[in-house]
Amino acid sequence: MTRSRAQDPNVCGVTAAIAVIEGKWKTSLLWLLESGPHRPGELRRRLPGLSEKVLTQALREMEEDGLVHREVHDVLPPKTVYSLTGFGRDLAEALDPLAEWGHRRLDRLRERGAAS
């Protein structure tokens, strides 16, 4: 889905919600930021395989969508910290039941594999 389609007021609410979390890294970033503010380098260390370019793009989109707050401290070297906004925390809470369902699904898959 394109980001512009996600802003169409005539789409389903679930579609609009998924548009702001789609992609490989956004749900992981939400999960990490739930524990508190993080610097970009910390986020990259916690998510092996995430490139600086993709991290920057994802955080910019999440900031544009109102999910994260970017705070730049005026020090040398510059220090940038990202944290969830209230809107981002609301989304994280809304995703909790989906995460629980996902864990139950993984448990079922493990049980099937053990039974084989």
Sequence and secondary structure as in RCSB ss.txt:
>XXXX:A:sequence
MTRSRAQDPNVCGVTAAIAVIEGKWKTSLLWLLESGPHRPGELRRRLPGLSEKVLTQALREMEEDGLVHREVHDV
LPPKTVYSLTGFGRDLAEALDPLAEWGHRRLDRLRERGAAS
>XXXX:A:secstr
  HHHHT TTS HHHHHHHHH SSSHHHHHHHHHTS B HHHHHHHSTT  HHHHHHHHHHHHHTTSEEEEEE S
SS EEEEEE HHHHHHHHHHHHHHHHHHHHHHHHHHHHHH 
